[in-house]
Amino acid sequence: MSPGPIDKSRVLIEKHQQLSDFLVRGARPREDWGVGLETEKLVIDRQTGEAASYERIRELLAMLEGVGGWEGSYEGEYLVGLQGKRSSVTLEPGGQLELSGRFCCDIHCSWRDLSRYRHQVAEAGKEIGLAFLGLGAHPFTALEKIAWLPKARYGIMGPYMQKTGDMGQRMMKQTAGTQVNLDYSDEADCVRKLRAVQWLTPLCYALFANSPILEDRPSGFLSLRGEIWSRTDADRCGLINQLFADNASFETFVEYALDVPLYFLQRDNRLIDMTQQRFSFRQYLDSGWQQERATLADWDLHLSTLFPEVRLRPQVEVRSADSLPPAYTTSVAALYKGLLYCGDALAKVESIFNDLSMEEFQQLYRESWRDGLKASFRGGTLQEVAATLLPAAARSLKAQFDCGNSGADESQFLQPLEEIVTSGVTLAERLLTRWQGGRQEKLAILFEHCDFSQR
């Protein structure tokens, strides 16, 4: 049984061991494992396709406040989200709408949660002329025409990202992704899963590539979102190469996190900008800052500002998939649950990737968001890897049901991927072949391709 909740804001970090102990608290016994799904959607004007303003998104949130148990979340006078009993709706920097669904016993539960939310959002959006796209990058609106959401954290993060790469503001305002949260039983199991998720990152970018258009033009990438993230902030994004080491541990992740510069501290509902210092958490822990000393709440907040392909929050959070149409959103969860929650499937992943040199893997990683399933892999392509691992994930999910570890067979959620794997043609390539005509023709194509309200 995991330890109960603690008031992190009152716990000073006095021993280095507390940092890794914080991650240990995320461990659960096998019978308690579940799955969490987070999905971001682009909010656009239904008639023009342009990014919706905060004022219109606020109107949407106000319509949903009080419906189905949703309560408004405010930052000062600004309505910036909704909180339910087990799920939450938040807004990303450019107004992208994110559902952080309840942590469920299985994907059927996640799908029901997502479906209820989709219905509520789509119906309210139609009334005020908004649409929601499961797409990884904004199809029409230029970066400078998307206003920043009025949240203090984005006022700090945005300017800082101009110093760390050339794509950080595009990442914040023009992209949308899908995240999956998964469990582990202990440190060894967690590290094995972290390593496997990193091995699977190129396959994830390729299989779920869905961001080929930016500002009405083909971007040259099937997952432009992958390219954008790679040019955002090398300190806190991308792969954590240290996790590939045979002796990797919780301490490996802790050491990585300690050297990432702080964005901010939070005191009395106020954010303190730390970006002018380029002050790492390690420096803060060692010497404090002014009168402040590091607490577990500071550590938790800092971990939430790390954006690698996989991170601990403290569950394993997989971050590489583009935003997707509804049916494909649950496919992301099904693929990872199938491959990571079964020893045989996990061993299959390791056997495919673990003897690649870092140079070979880094090249595959970069090619995956440009070429999708056609990316080269050992004389073949990533399509062949997908054709091996998709059946392994399906067998695993069926076995998990047979063993009583899920309430129903979840392998059905992999079915949308079968055509992609068989043909080698990604969602991004399907969209590119149809991208022609005027704005209204392209909008019709997008609504058919990835409208959030589709069944």
HUBEL-V562579 format. One record per backbone hydrogen bond with DSSP energy under -1.0 kcal/mol. NH is the residue of the N-H (numbers start at 1). CO is the residue of the C=O. Records with the same first field share a line. If there is no record, write none. Layout:
NH: CO ; CO
This chain:
8: 6
10: 7
11: 8
13: 294
18: 15
19: 16
21: 17
22: 18
24: 20
25: 21
26: 23
27: 24
28: 184
32: 29
33: 30
35: 104
36: 181
38: 179
39: 99
40: 177
41: 97
42: 133
44: 131
45: 50
46: 129
49: 45
52: 43
57: 53
58: 54
59: 55
60: 56
61: 57
62: 58
63: 59
64: 60
65: 61
66: 70
67: 64
70: 67
71: 83
73: 81
75: 78
78: 75
80: 73
82: 89
83: 71
84: 87
88: 100
89: 82
90: 98
92: 96
94: 172
95: 92
97: 41
98: 90
99: 39
100: 88
101: 37
104: 35
110: 106
111: 107
112: 108
113: 109
114: 110
115: 111
116: 112
117: 113
118: 114
119: 115
120: 116
121: 117
122: 118
123: 119
124: 120
125: 121
126: 122
127: 123
129: 126
130: 125
131: 44
133: 42
134: 450
135: 133
136: 210
138: 174
145: 142
146: 143
149: 93
151: 149
155: 151
157: 153
158: 154
160: 156
161: 157
163: 160
167: 231
171: 167
172: 168
173: 169
174: 170
176: 136
178: 321
179: 38
180: 318
181: 36
182: 316
190: 186
191: 187
192: 188
193: 189
194: 190
195: 191
196: 192
197: 193
198: 194
199: 195
200: 196
204: 200
205: 201
206: 202
207: 203
208: 204
211: 222
214: 217
215: 138
216: 139
217: 214
219: 212
222: 369
223: 369
224: 211
227: 223
228: 224
229: 225
230: 226
231: 228
232: 229
236: 233
237: 233
243: 240
244: 241
245: 242
248: 245
253: 249
254: 250
255: 251
256: 252
257: 253
258: 254
260: 257
262: 279
265: 272
267: 270
270: 267
272: 265
274: 263
277: 274
281: 260
282: 258
284: 280
285: 281
286: 282
287: 283
288: 284
289: 292
292: 289
296: 11
297: 8
299: 295
300: 296
301: 297
302: 298
303: 299
304: 300
305: 302
306: 303
307: 236
309: 238
311: 317
313: 315
316: 182
317: 311
318: 180
319: 309
323: 176
329: 325
330: 326
332: 328
334: 330
335: 331
336: 332
337: 333
338: 334
339: 335
340: 336
341: 337
346: 342
347: 343
348: 344
349: 345
350: 346
351: 347
352: 348
353: 349
354: 350
356: 353
361: 357
362: 358
363: 359
364: 360
365: 361
366: 362
367: 363
368: 364
371: 367
372: 368
374: 371
375: 372
377: 380
380: 377
382: 375
383: 373
386: 382
387: 383
388: 384
389: 385
390: 386
393: 389
394: 390
395: 391
396: 392
397: 393
398: 394
399: 395
400: 396
401: 397
402: 398
403: 399
404: 401
405: 400
413: 410
414: 411
415: 412
417: 414
418: 415
421: 417
422: 418
423: 419
424: 420
428: 209
430: 426
431: 427
432: 428
433: 429
436: 434
442: 438
443: 439
444: 440
445: 441
446: 442
447: 443
448: 444
449: 445
450: 446
451: 447
452: 132
454: 451
